[in-house]
Amino acid sequence: QVQLVESGGGLVQAGDSLRLSCAASGRTFSASDMGWFRQAPEKEREFVASTRRSGSITYYADSVKGRFTISRDNAKNTVYLQMNSLKPDDTAVYYCAAGRQSYGGTYYPDYWGQGTQVTVSS
């Protein structure tokens, strides 16, 4: 088992930045590939970004590439999502996940956090 707790969400204006954090406990954090997903109202949950165990390999959805950066600190058992140049379309509940990253690029979540709301006003 692994427990995930997100923080850092809030209400910002378009063009602003936010950094989300996800603190992990339980299963060895450094053994997990970590990911971020988001779910907007009346939409399905979608992949945002993921990072392999070492943090040296990352993947991004096309919609956030160049604006968002995922990183991790294995010493702190924490994964981050730096979000720059935010747009109203980025408004969603953001979820942290622990799981597995395939070499083909697909991320398979095994555990979820409770989510943190990000609202971007125009």
GUZAFI-885915 format. One record per residue: y, x, z of N, C-alpha, C in turn; residue number from 1; residue in one letter. Coordinates in Angstrom, 3 decimals. Layout:
BEGIN
<n.yy:Y | n.xx:X | n.zz:Z | ca.yy:Y | ca.xx:X | ca.zz:Z | c.yy:Y | c.xx:X | c.zz:Z | i:NUM | aa:a>
...
END
This chain:
BEGIN
<n.yy:-1.188 | n.xx:0.826 | n.zz:0.000 | ca.yy:0.000 | ca.xx:0.000 | ca.zz:0.000 | c.yy:1.249 | c.xx:0.869 | c.zz:0.000 | i:1 | aa:q>
<n.yy:2.305 | n.xx:0.335 | n.zz:-0.585 | ca.yy:3.596 | ca.xx:1.015 | ca.zz:-0.554 | c.yy:4.656 | c.xx:-0.053 | c.zz:-0.379 | i:2 | aa:v>
<n.yy:5.632 | n.xx:0.250 | n.zz:0.431 | ca.yy:6.737 | ca.xx:-0.672 | ca.zz:0.670 | c.yy:7.994 | c.xx:-0.107 | c.zz:0.012 | i:3 | aa:q>
<n.yy:8.717 | n.xx:-0.981 | n.zz:-0.660 | ca.yy:9.908 | ca.xx:-0.574 | ca.zz:-1.405 | c.yy:11.096 | c.xx:-1.423 | c.zz:-0.979 | i:4 | aa:l>
<n.yy:12.222 | n.xx:-0.777 | n.zz:-0.692 | ca.yy:13.422 | ca.xx:-1.484 | ca.zz:-0.266 | c.yy:14.599 | c.xx:-1.006 | c.zz:-1.099 | i:5 | aa:v>
<n.yy:15.156 | n.xx:-1.929 | n.zz:-1.892 | ca.yy:16.298 | ca.xx:-1.601 | ca.zz:-2.739 | c.yy:17.612 | c.xx:-1.830 | c.zz:-1.993 | i:6 | aa:e>
<n.yy:18.633 | n.xx:-1.122 | n.zz:-2.418 | ca.yy:19.979 | ca.xx:-1.321 | ca.zz:-1.886 | c.yy:20.981 | c.xx:-0.858 | c.zz:-2.936 | i:7 | aa:s>
<n.yy:22.252 | n.xx:-1.222 | n.zz:-2.724 | ca.yy:23.302 | ca.xx:-0.741 | ca.zz:-3.601 | c.yy:23.851 | c.xx:-1.744 | c.zz:-4.586 | i:8 | aa:g>
<n.yy:23.265 | n.xx:-2.932 | n.zz:-4.638 | ca.yy:23.776 | ca.xx:-3.938 | ca.zz:-5.557 | c.yy:25.123 | c.xx:-4.472 | c.zz:-5.102 | i:9 | aa:g>
<n.yy:25.756 | n.xx:-5.259 | n.zz:-5.969 | ca.yy:27.039 | ca.xx:-5.843 | ca.zz:-5.619 | c.yy:27.725 | c.xx:-6.462 | c.zz:-6.808 | i:10 | aa:g>
<n.yy:28.988 | n.xx:-6.831 | n.zz:-6.595 | ca.yy:29.815 | ca.xx:-7.442 | ca.zz:-7.628 | c.yy:30.817 | c.xx:-6.400 | c.zz:-8.108 | i:11 | aa:l>
<n.yy:30.798 | n.xx:-6.127 | n.zz:-9.413 | ca.yy:31.716 | ca.xx:-5.158 | ca.zz:-9.999 | c.yy:32.309 | c.xx:-5.741 | c.zz:-11.274 | i:12 | aa:v>
<n.yy:33.314 | n.xx:-5.052 | n.zz:-11.796 | ca.yy:33.912 | ca.xx:-5.461 | ca.zz:-13.054 | c.yy:33.299 | c.xx:-4.682 | c.zz:-14.217 | i:13 | aa:q>
<n.yy:33.415 | n.xx:-5.235 | n.zz:-15.392 | ca.yy:32.919 | ca.xx:-4.558 | ca.zz:-16.587 | c.yy:33.557 | c.xx:-3.169 | c.zz:-16.690 | i:14 | aa:a>
<n.yy:32.712 | n.xx:-2.182 | n.zz:-17.006 | ca.yy:33.178 | ca.xx:-0.809 | ca.zz:-17.105 | c.yy:32.987 | c.xx:0.007 | c.zz:-15.843 | i:15 | aa:g>
<n.yy:32.712 | n.xx:-0.671 | n.zz:-14.729 | ca.yy:32.508 | ca.xx:0.011 | ca.zz:-13.457 | c.yy:31.113 | c.xx:0.629 | c.zz:-13.385 | i:16 | aa:d>
<n.yy:30.884 | n.xx:1.346 | n.zz:-12.291 | ca.yy:29.599 | ca.xx:1.991 | ca.zz:-12.051 | c.yy:29.020 | c.xx:1.534 | c.zz:-10.709 | i:17 | aa:s>
<n.yy:27.701 | n.xx:1.599 | n.zz:-10.629 | ca.yy:26.986 | ca.xx:1.331 | ca.zz:-9.388 | c.yy:25.787 | c.xx:2.257 | c.zz:-9.327 | i:18 | aa:l>
<n.yy:25.373 | n.xx:2.594 | n.zz:-8.119 | ca.yy:24.139 | ca.xx:3.342 | ca.zz:-7.955 | c.yy:23.205 | c.xx:2.564 | c.zz:-7.036 | i:19 | aa:r>
<n.yy:22.060 | n.xx:2.226 | n.zz:-7.566 | ca.yy:21.028 | ca.xx:1.560 | ca.zz:-6.782 | c.yy:20.097 | c.xx:2.600 | c.zz:-6.179 | i:20 | aa:l>
<n.yy:19.610 | n.xx:2.301 | n.zz:-4.996 | ca.yy:18.642 | ca.xx:3.156 | ca.zz:-4.327 | c.yy:17.408 | c.xx:2.348 | c.zz:-3.986 | i:21 | aa:s>
<n.yy:16.277 | n.xx:3.023 | n.zz:-3.941 | ca.yy:15.022 | ca.xx:2.378 | ca.zz:-3.558 | c.yy:14.283 | c.xx:3.339 | c.zz:-2.643 | i:22 | aa:c>
<n.yy:14.162 | n.xx:2.955 | n.zz:-1.386 | ca.yy:13.459 | ca.xx:3.771 | ca.zz:-0.408 | c.yy:12.005 | c.xx:3.321 | c.zz:-0.317 | i:23 | aa:a>
<n.yy:11.094 | n.xx:4.268 | n.zz:-0.396 | ca.yy:9.667 | ca.xx:3.960 | ca.zz:-0.395 | c.yy:8.995 | c.xx:4.467 | c.zz:0.872 | i:24 | aa:a>
<n.yy:8.006 | n.xx:3.732 | n.zz:1.325 | ca.yy:7.193 | ca.xx:4.166 | ca.zz:2.460 | c.yy:5.772 | c.xx:3.712 | c.zz:2.212 | i:25 | aa:s>
<n.yy:4.833 | n.xx:4.294 | n.zz:2.931 | ca.yy:3.430 | ca.xx:3.931 | ca.zz:2.755 | c.yy:2.709 | c.xx:4.991 | c.zz:1.941 | i:26 | aa:g>
<n.yy:2.235 | n.xx:4.579 | n.zz:0.778 | ca.yy:1.511 | ca.xx:5.500 | ca.zz:-0.103 | c.yy:2.388 | c.xx:6.688 | c.zz:-0.448 | i:27 | aa:r>
<n.yy:1.814 | n.xx:7.830 | n.zz:-0.731 | ca.yy:2.560 | ca.xx:9.031 | ca.zz:-1.042 | c.yy:3.507 | c.xx:8.790 | c.zz:-2.212 | i:28 | aa:t>
<n.yy:4.791 | n.xx:8.869 | n.zz:-1.930 | ca.yy:5.804 | ca.xx:8.581 | ca.zz:-2.939 | c.yy:5.687 | c.xx:9.522 | c.zz:-4.115 | i:29 | aa:f>
<n.yy:5.472 | n.xx:10.783 | n.zz:-3.852 | ca.yy:5.456 | ca.xx:11.767 | ca.zz:-4.932 | c.yy:4.273 | c.xx:11.590 | c.zz:-5.869 | i:30 | aa:s>
<n.yy:3.290 | n.xx:10.777 | n.zz:-5.472 | ca.yy:2.125 | ca.xx:10.524 | ca.zz:-6.328 | c.yy:2.339 | c.xx:9.321 | c.zz:-7.228 | i:31 | aa:a>
<n.yy:3.492 | n.xx:8.667 | n.zz:-7.111 | ca.yy:3.752 | ca.xx:7.439 | ca.zz:-7.853 | c.yy:4.778 | c.xx:7.660 | c.zz:-8.954 | i:32 | aa:s>
<n.yy:4.505 | n.xx:7.086 | n.zz:-10.109 | ca.yy:5.544 | ca.xx:6.954 | ca.zz:-11.121 | c.yy:6.409 | c.xx:5.769 | c.zz:-10.707 | i:33 | aa:d>
<n.yy:7.714 | n.xx:5.928 | n.zz:-10.776 | ca.yy:8.615 | ca.xx:4.895 | ca.zz:-10.270 | c.yy:9.403 | c.xx:4.258 | c.zz:-11.404 | i:34 | aa:m>
<n.yy:9.715 | n.xx:2.967 | n.zz:-11.222 | ca.yy:10.435 | ca.xx:2.265 | ca.zz:-12.272 | c.yy:11.457 | c.xx:1.294 | c.zz:-11.723 | i:35 | aa:g>
<n.yy:12.362 | n.xx:0.891 | n.zz:-12.597 | ca.yy:13.330 | ca.xx:-0.163 | ca.zz:-12.318 | c.yy:13.172 | c.xx:-1.250 | c.zz:-13.378 | i:36 | aa:w>
<n.yy:13.213 | n.xx:-2.493 | n.zz:-12.912 | ca.yy:13.186 | ca.xx:-3.661 | ca.zz:-13.777 | c.yy:14.358 | c.xx:-4.550 | c.zz:-13.389 | i:37 | aa:f>
<n.yy:14.644 | n.xx:-5.524 | n.zz:-14.225 | ca.yy:15.673 | ca.xx:-6.492 | ca.zz:-13.878 | c.yy:15.304 | c.xx:-7.859 | c.zz:-14.422 | i:38 | aa:r>
<n.yy:15.849 | n.xx:-8.877 | n.zz:-13.763 | ca.yy:15.597 | ca.xx:-10.250 | ca.zz:-14.190 | c.yy:16.881 | c.xx:-11.050 | c.zz:-14.082 | i:39 | aa:q>
<n.yy:17.362 | n.xx:-11.490 | n.zz:-15.225 | ca.yy:18.547 | ca.xx:-12.339 | ca.zz:-15.291 | c.yy:18.127 | c.xx:-13.801 | c.zz:-15.151 | i:40 | aa:a>
<n.yy:19.061 | n.xx:-14.668 | n.zz:-14.763 | ca.yy:18.720 | ca.xx:-16.087 | ca.zz:-14.611 | c.yy:18.088 | c.xx:-16.661 | c.zz:-15.870 | i:41 | aa:p>
<n.yy:16.995 | n.xx:-17.356 | n.zz:-15.700 | ca.yy:16.280 | ca.xx:-18.048 | ca.zz:-16.775 | c.yy:15.726 | c.xx:-17.087 | c.zz:-17.823 | i:42 | aa:e>
<n.yy:15.574 | n.xx:-15.832 | n.zz:-17.461 | ca.yy:14.967 | ca.xx:-14.858 | ca.zz:-18.371 | c.yy:13.787 | c.xx:-14.181 | c.zz:-17.688 | i:43 | aa:k>
<n.yy:12.936 | n.xx:-13.583 | n.zz:-18.500 | ca.yy:11.793 | ca.xx:-12.874 | ca.zz:-17.942 | c.yy:12.238 | c.xx:-11.518 | c.zz:-17.383 | i:44 | aa:e>
<n.yy:11.453 | n.xx:-11.021 | n.zz:-16.453 | ca.yy:11.724 | ca.xx:-9.700 | ca.zz:-15.914 | c.yy:11.502 | c.xx:-8.664 | c.zz:-17.021 | i:45 | aa:r>
<n.yy:12.432 | n.xx:-7.718 | n.zz:-17.116 | ca.yy:12.332 | ca.xx:-6.727 | ca.zz:-18.185 | c.yy:12.435 | c.xx:-5.307 | c.zz:-17.628 | i:46 | aa:e>
<n.yy:11.790 | n.xx:-4.407 | n.zz:-18.345 | ca.yy:11.814 | ca.xx:-2.991 | ca.zz:-18.000 | c.yy:13.206 | c.xx:-2.423 | c.zz:-18.227 | i:47 | aa:f>
<n.yy:13.634 | n.xx:-1.555 | n.zz:-17.290 | ca.yy:14.926 | ca.xx:-0.883 | ca.zz:-17.429 | c.yy:14.732 | c.xx:0.615 | c.zz:-17.600 | i:48 | aa:v>
<n.yy:14.015 | n.xx:1.235 | n.zz:-16.665 | ca.yy:13.839 | ca.xx:2.685 | ca.zz:-16.703 | c.yy:12.658 | c.xx:3.082 | c.zz:-15.828 | i:49 | aa:a>
<n.yy:12.105 | n.xx:4.267 | n.zz:-16.105 | ca.yy:11.026 | ca.xx:4.783 | ca.zz:-15.265 | c.yy:11.058 | c.xx:6.299 | c.zz:-15.271 | i:50 | aa:s>
<n.yy:10.421 | n.xx:6.855 | n.zz:-14.255 | ca.yy:10.350 | ca.xx:8.303 | ca.zz:-14.145 | c.yy:8.963 | c.xx:8.701 | c.zz:-13.669 | i:51 | aa:t>
<n.yy:8.469 | n.xx:9.774 | n.zz:-14.239 | ca.yy:7.169 | ca.xx:10.282 | ca.zz:-13.808 | c.yy:7.285 | c.xx:10.923 | c.zz:-12.436 | i:52 | aa:r>
<n.yy:6.162 | n.xx:11.302 | n.zz:-11.888 | ca.yy:6.092 | ca.xx:11.777 | ca.zz:-10.509 | c.yy:7.041 | c.xx:12.920 | c.zz:-10.224 | i:53 | aa:r>
<n.yy:7.140 | n.xx:13.855 | n.zz:-11.146 | ca.yy:7.984 | ca.xx:15.025 | ca.zz:-10.914 | c.yy:9.463 | c.xx:14.724 | c.zz:-11.131 | i:54 | aa:s>
<n.yy:9.745 | n.xx:13.647 | n.zz:-11.840 | ca.yy:11.115 | ca.xx:13.305 | ca.zz:-12.182 | c.yy:11.612 | c.xx:13.971 | c.zz:-13.447 | i:55 | aa:g>
<n.yy:10.781 | n.xx:14.803 | n.zz:-14.061 | ca.yy:11.219 | ca.xx:15.560 | ca.zz:-15.236 | c.yy:11.137 | c.xx:14.749 | c.zz:-16.522 | i:56 | aa:s>
<n.yy:10.370 | n.xx:13.662 | n.zz:-16.539 | ca.yy:10.228 | ca.xx:12.827 | ca.zz:-17.726 | c.yy:10.686 | c.xx:11.418 | c.zz:-17.377 | i:57 | aa:i>
<n.yy:11.578 | n.xx:10.887 | n.zz:-18.183 | ca.yy:12.134 | ca.xx:9.564 | ca.zz:-17.942 | c.yy:12.074 | c.xx:8.719 | c.zz:-19.200 | i:58 | aa:t>
<n.yy:12.077 | n.xx:7.420 | n.zz:-19.008 | ca.yy:12.059 | ca.xx:6.457 | ca.zz:-20.104 | c.yy:13.121 | c.xx:5.396 | c.zz:-19.832 | i:59 | aa:y>
<n.yy:13.705 | n.xx:4.875 | n.zz:-20.910 | ca.yy:14.755 | ca.xx:3.873 | ca.zz:-20.768 | c.yy:14.590 | c.xx:2.767 | c.zz:-21.803 | i:60 | aa:y>
<n.yy:14.997 | n.xx:1.576 | n.zz:-21.407 | ca.yy:15.119 | ca.xx:0.501 | ca.zz:-22.381 | c.yy:16.302 | c.xx:0.817 | c.zz:-23.296 | i:61 | aa:a>
<n.yy:16.207 | n.xx:0.389 | n.zz:-24.528 | ca.yy:17.277 | ca.xx:0.666 | ca.zz:-25.489 | c.yy:18.611 | c.xx:0.102 | c.zz:-25.021 | i:62 | aa:d>
<n.yy:18.579 | n.xx:-1.001 | n.zz:-24.309 | ca.yy:19.807 | ca.xx:-1.673 | ca.zz:-23.892 | c.yy:20.606 | c.xx:-0.882 | c.zz:-22.860 | i:63 | aa:s>
<n.yy:19.968 | n.xx:0.079 | n.zz:-22.192 | ca.yy:20.660 | ca.xx:0.840 | ca.zz:-21.149 | c.yy:20.736 | c.xx:2.327 | c.zz:-21.461 | i:64 | aa:v>
<n.yy:20.097 | n.xx:2.742 | n.zz:-22.529 | ca.yy:20.053 | ca.xx:4.162 | ca.zz:-22.870 | c.yy:21.468 | c.xx:4.692 | c.zz:-23.061 | i:65 | aa:k>
<n.yy:21.759 | n.xx:5.821 | n.zz:-22.426 | ca.yy:23.087 | ca.xx:6.413 | ca.zz:-22.518 | c.yy:24.043 | c.xx:5.938 | c.zz:-21.445 | i:66 | aa:g>
<n.yy:23.693 | n.xx:4.859 | n.zz:-20.747 | ca.yy:24.564 | ca.xx:4.327 | ca.zz:-19.679 | c.yy:23.915 | c.xx:4.444 | c.zz:-18.302 | i:67 | aa:r>
<n.yy:22.600 | n.xx:4.286 | n.zz:-18.246 | ca.yy:21.889 | ca.xx:4.331 | ca.zz:-16.965 | c.yy:21.096 | c.xx:5.623 | c.zz:-16.870 | i:68 | aa:f>
<n.yy:20.951 | n.xx:6.109 | n.zz:-15.633 | ca.yy:20.153 | ca.xx:7.307 | ca.zz:-15.385 | c.yy:19.261 | c.xx:7.072 | c.zz:-14.173 | i:69 | aa:t>
<n.yy:17.972 | n.xx:7.271 | n.zz:-14.359 | ca.yy:17.035 | ca.xx:7.175 | ca.zz:-13.250 | c.yy:16.754 | c.xx:8.581 | c.zz:-12.732 | i:70 | aa:i>
<n.yy:16.661 | n.xx:8.691 | n.zz:-11.411 | ca.yy:16.334 | ca.xx:9.978 | ca.zz:-10.797 | c.yy:15.573 | c.xx:9.713 | c.zz:-9.508 | i:71 | aa:s>
<n.yy:14.978 | n.xx:10.761 | n.zz:-8.977 | ca.yy:14.227 | ca.xx:10.591 | ca.zz:-7.750 | c.yy:14.363 | c.xx:11.829 | c.zz:-6.885 | i:72 | aa:r>
<n.yy:14.262 | n.xx:11.605 | n.zz:-5.585 | ca.yy:14.277 | ca.xx:12.691 | ca.zz:-4.614 | c.yy:12.982 | c.xx:12.556 | c.zz:-3.813 | i:73 | aa:d>
<n.yy:11.994 | n.xx:13.352 | n.zz:-4.154 | ca.yy:10.691 | ca.xx:13.228 | ca.zz:-3.500 | c.yy:10.749 | c.xx:13.625 | c.zz:-2.029 | i:74 | aa:n>
<n.yy:11.697 | n.xx:14.455 | n.zz:-1.663 | ca.yy:11.842 | ca.xx:14.838 | ca.zz:-0.258 | c.yy:12.356 | c.xx:13.670 | c.zz:0.593 | i:75 | aa:a>
<n.yy:13.084 | n.xx:12.753 | n.zz:-0.048 | ca.yy:13.634 | ca.xx:11.592 | ca.zz:0.652 | c.yy:12.872 | c.xx:10.319 | c.zz:0.351 | i:76 | aa:k>
<n.yy:11.821 | n.xx:10.413 | n.zz:-0.453 | ca.yy:11.048 | ca.xx:9.221 | ca.zz:-0.848 | c.yy:11.953 | c.xx:8.139 | c.zz:-1.427 | i:77 | aa:n>
<n.yy:12.857 | n.xx:8.546 | n.zz:-2.283 | ca.yy:13.848 | ca.xx:7.609 | ca.zz:-2.811 | c.yy:14.003 | c.xx:7.787 | c.zz:-4.323 | i:78 | aa:t>
<n.yy:14.134 | n.xx:6.673 | n.zz:-5.010 | ca.yy:14.437 | ca.xx:6.690 | ca.zz:-6.432 | c.yy:15.782 | c.xx:5.993 | c.zz:-6.625 | i:79 | aa:v>
<n.yy:16.554 | n.xx:6.482 | n.zz:-7.590 | ca.yy:17.905 | ca.xx:5.980 | ca.zz:-7.824 | c.yy:18.041 | c.xx:5.456 | c.zz:-9.246 | i:80 | aa:y>
<n.yy:19.006 | n.xx:4.564 | n.zz:-9.411 | ca.yy:19.397 | ca.xx:4.132 | ca.zz:-10.744 | c.yy:20.921 | c.xx:4.169 | c.zz:-10.794 | i:81 | aa:l>
<n.yy:21.458 | n.xx:5.165 | n.zz:-11.480 | ca.yy:22.891 | ca.xx:5.272 | ca.zz:-11.685 | c.yy:23.257 | c.xx:4.448 | c.zz:-12.905 | i:82 | aa:q>
<n.yy:24.139 | n.xx:3.490 | n.zz:-12.714 | ca.yy:24.516 | ca.xx:2.578 | ca.zz:-13.793 | c.yy:25.998 | c.xx:2.743 | c.zz:-14.089 | i:83 | aa:m>
<n.yy:26.300 | n.xx:3.209 | n.zz:-15.289 | ca.yy:27.681 | ca.xx:3.413 | ca.zz:-15.713 | c.yy:28.036 | c.xx:2.442 | c.zz:-16.836 | i:84 | aa:n>
<n.yy:29.319 | n.xx:2.283 | n.zz:-17.058 | ca.yy:29.809 | ca.xx:1.419 | ca.zz:-18.143 | c.yy:29.123 | c.xx:0.057 | c.zz:-18.110 | i:85 | aa:s>
<n.yy:29.106 | n.xx:-0.549 | n.zz:-16.961 | ca.yy:28.396 | ca.xx:-1.810 | ca.zz:-16.796 | c.yy:29.015 | c.xx:-2.925 | c.zz:-17.632 | i:86 | aa:l>
<n.yy:28.151 | n.xx:-3.811 | n.zz:-18.107 | ca.yy:28.558 | ca.xx:-4.932 | ca.zz:-18.931 | c.yy:28.126 | c.xx:-6.240 | c.zz:-18.259 | i:87 | aa:k>
<n.yy:28.763 | n.xx:-7.346 | n.zz:-18.592 | ca.yy:28.318 | ca.xx:-8.629 | ca.zz:-18.036 | c.yy:26.834 | c.xx:-8.903 | c.zz:-18.309 | i:88 | aa:p>
<n.yy:26.322 | n.xx:-8.431 | n.zz:-19.445 | ca.yy:24.909 | ca.xx:-8.635 | ca.zz:-19.770 | c.yy:23.970 | c.xx:-7.875 | c.zz:-18.831 | i:89 | aa:d>
<n.yy:24.502 | n.xx:-6.952 | n.zz:-18.037 | ca.yy:23.680 | ca.xx:-6.234 | ca.zz:-17.065 | c.yy:23.477 | c.xx:-7.039 | c.zz:-15.783 | i:90 | aa:d>
<n.yy:24.137 | n.xx:-8.173 | n.zz:-15.665 | ca.yy:23.993 | ca.xx:-9.015 | ca.zz:-14.486 | c.yy:22.550 | c.xx:-9.480 | c.zz:-14.338 | i:91 | aa:t>
<n.yy:21.960 | n.xx:-9.187 | n.zz:-13.180 | ca.yy:20.559 | ca.xx:-9.522 | ca.zz:-12.937 | c.yy:20.194 | c.xx:-9.113 | c.zz:-11.513 | i:92 | aa:a>
<n.yy:19.013 | n.xx:-9.537 | n.zz:-11.099 | ca.yy:18.401 | ca.xx:-8.971 | ca.zz:-9.904 | c.yy:17.606 | c.xx:-7.748 | c.zz:-10.350 | i:93 | aa:v>
<n.yy:17.855 | n.xx:-6.631 | n.zz:-9.708 | ca.yy:17.195 | ca.xx:-5.378 | ca.zz:-10.072 | c.yy:16.084 | c.xx:-5.087 | c.zz:-9.064 | i:94 | aa:y>
<n.yy:14.910 | n.xx:-4.789 | n.zz:-9.612 | ca.yy:13.726 | ca.xx:-4.549 | ca.zz:-8.799 | c.yy:13.223 | c.xx:-3.117 | c.zz:-8.988 | i:95 | aa:y>
<n.yy:12.869 | n.xx:-2.516 | n.zz:-7.894 | ca.yy:12.214 | ca.xx:-1.217 | ca.zz:-7.909 | c.yy:10.699 | c.xx:-1.446 | c.zz:-7.960 | i:96 | aa:c>
<n.yy:9.994 | n.xx:-0.536 | n.zz:-8.599 | ca.yy:8.547 | ca.xx:-0.668 | ca.zz:-8.696 | c.yy:7.884 | c.xx:0.689 | c.zz:-8.546 | i:97 | aa:a>
<n.yy:6.702 | n.xx:0.671 | n.zz:-7.982 | ca.yy:5.841 | ca.xx:1.858 | ca.zz:-7.919 | c.yy:4.615 | c.xx:1.551 | c.zz:-8.755 | i:98 | aa:a>
<n.yy:4.227 | n.xx:2.481 | n.zz:-9.616 | ca.yy:3.098 | ca.xx:2.193 | ca.zz:-10.489 | c.yy:2.686 | c.xx:3.394 | c.zz:-11.300 | i:99 | aa:g>
<n.yy:2.361 | n.xx:3.139 | n.zz:-12.574 | ca.yy:1.829 | ca.xx:4.174 | ca.zz:-13.462 | c.yy:2.556 | c.xx:4.160 | c.zz:-14.796 | i:100 | aa:r>
<n.yy:2.879 | n.xx:5.338 | n.zz:-15.259 | ca.yy:3.536 | ca.xx:5.493 | ca.zz:-16.551 | c.yy:2.521 | c.xx:6.007 | c.zz:-17.558 | i:101 | aa:q>
<n.yy:2.284 | n.xx:5.262 | n.zz:-18.630 | ca.yy:1.349 | ca.xx:5.729 | ca.zz:-19.644 | c.yy:2.018 | c.xx:6.763 | c.zz:-20.538 | i:102 | aa:s>
<n.yy:1.207 | n.xx:7.598 | n.zz:-21.179 | ca.yy:1.767 | ca.xx:8.580 | ca.zz:-22.096 | c.yy:2.319 | c.xx:7.920 | c.zz:-23.354 | i:103 | aa:y>
<n.yy:1.937 | n.xx:6.684 | n.zz:-23.584 | ca.yy:2.479 | ca.xx:5.940 | ca.zz:-24.713 | c.yy:3.826 | c.xx:5.305 | c.zz:-24.438 | i:104 | aa:g>
<n.yy:4.296 | n.xx:5.402 | n.zz:-23.179 | ca.yy:5.628 | ca.xx:4.906 | ca.zz:-22.856 | c.yy:5.651 | c.xx:3.615 | c.zz:-22.064 | i:105 | aa:g>
<n.yy:4.513 | n.xx:2.974 | n.zz:-21.889 | ca.yy:4.483 | ca.xx:1.715 | ca.zz:-21.138 | c.yy:4.365 | c.xx:1.995 | c.zz:-19.656 | i:106 | aa:t>
<n.yy:5.117 | n.xx:1.234 | n.zz:-18.871 | ca.yy:5.068 | ca.xx:1.375 | ca.zz:-17.424 | c.yy:4.318 | c.xx:0.193 | c.zz:-16.838 | i:107 | aa:y>
<n.yy:3.400 | n.xx:0.490 | n.zz:-15.904 | ca.yy:2.570 | ca.xx:-0.533 | ca.zz:-15.283 | c.yy:2.881 | c.xx:-0.571 | c.zz:-13.792 | i:108 | aa:y>
<n.yy:3.640 | n.xx:-1.584 | n.zz:-13.352 | ca.yy:3.980 | ca.xx:-1.654 | ca.zz:-11.928 | c.yy:2.816 | c.xx:-2.169 | c.zz:-11.082 | i:109 | aa:p>
<n.yy:2.646 | n.xx:-1.567 | n.zz:-9.918 | ca.yy:1.643 | ca.xx:-2.027 | ca.zz:-8.957 | c.yy:2.282 | c.xx:-2.686 | c.zz:-7.744 | i:110 | aa:d>
<n.yy:3.447 | n.xx:-2.205 | n.zz:-7.358 | ca.yy:4.146 | ca.xx:-2.721 | ca.zz:-6.184 | c.yy:5.604 | c.xx:-2.971 | c.zz:-6.547 | i:111 | aa:y>
<n.yy:6.175 | n.xx:-4.007 | n.zz:-5.876 | ca.yy:7.560 | ca.xx:-4.387 | ca.zz:-6.135 | c.yy:8.374 | c.xx:-4.389 | c.zz:-4.850 | i:112 | aa:w>
<n.yy:9.666 | n.xx:-4.092 | n.zz:-4.993 | ca.yy:10.597 | ca.xx:-4.335 | ca.zz:-3.918 | c.yy:11.079 | c.xx:-5.775 | c.zz:-3.963 | i:113 | aa:g>
<n.yy:11.973 | n.xx:-6.115 | n.zz:-3.053 | ca.yy:12.446 | ca.xx:-7.497 | ca.zz:-2.947 | c.yy:13.608 | c.xx:-7.782 | c.zz:-3.910 | i:114 | aa:q>
<n.yy:14.203 | n.xx:-6.753 | n.zz:-4.465 | ca.yy:15.280 | ca.xx:-6.925 | ca.zz:-5.433 | c.yy:16.666 | c.xx:-6.833 | c.zz:-4.815 | i:115 | aa:g>
<n.yy:17.630 | n.xx:-6.444 | n.zz:-5.646 | ca.yy:19.030 | ca.xx:-6.396 | ca.zz:-5.234 | c.yy:19.882 | c.xx:-6.952 | c.zz:-6.380 | i:116 | aa:t>
<n.yy:20.832 | n.xx:-7.803 | n.zz:-6.034 | ca.yy:21.635 | ca.xx:-8.480 | ca.zz:-7.041 | c.yy:22.759 | c.xx:-7.582 | c.zz:-7.555 | i:117 | aa:q>
<n.yy:22.881 | n.xx:-7.522 | n.zz:-8.865 | ca.yy:23.999 | ca.xx:-6.848 | ca.zz:-9.515 | c.yy:24.716 | c.xx:-7.882 | c.zz:-10.377 | i:118 | aa:v>
<n.yy:25.992 | n.xx:-8.063 | n.zz:-10.125 | ca.yy:26.796 | ca.xx:-9.009 | ca.zz:-10.890 | c.yy:27.978 | c.xx:-8.269 | c.zz:-11.497 | i:119 | aa:t>
<n.yy:28.118 | n.xx:-8.386 | n.zz:-12.811 | ca.yy:29.189 | ca.xx:-7.712 | ca.zz:-13.527 | c.yy:30.107 | c.xx:-8.774 | c.zz:-14.127 | i:120 | aa:v>
<n.yy:31.346 | n.xx:-8.786 | n.zz:-13.677 | ca.yy:32.297 | ca.xx:-9.770 | ca.zz:-14.185 | c.yy:33.071 | c.xx:-9.194 | c.zz:-15.367 | i:121 | aa:s>
<n.yy:33.485 | n.xx:-10.080 | n.zz:-16.255 | ca.yy:34.217 | ca.xx:-9.630 | ca.zz:-17.464 | c.yy:35.708 | c.xx:-9.580 | c.zz:-17.216 | i:122 | aa:s>
END
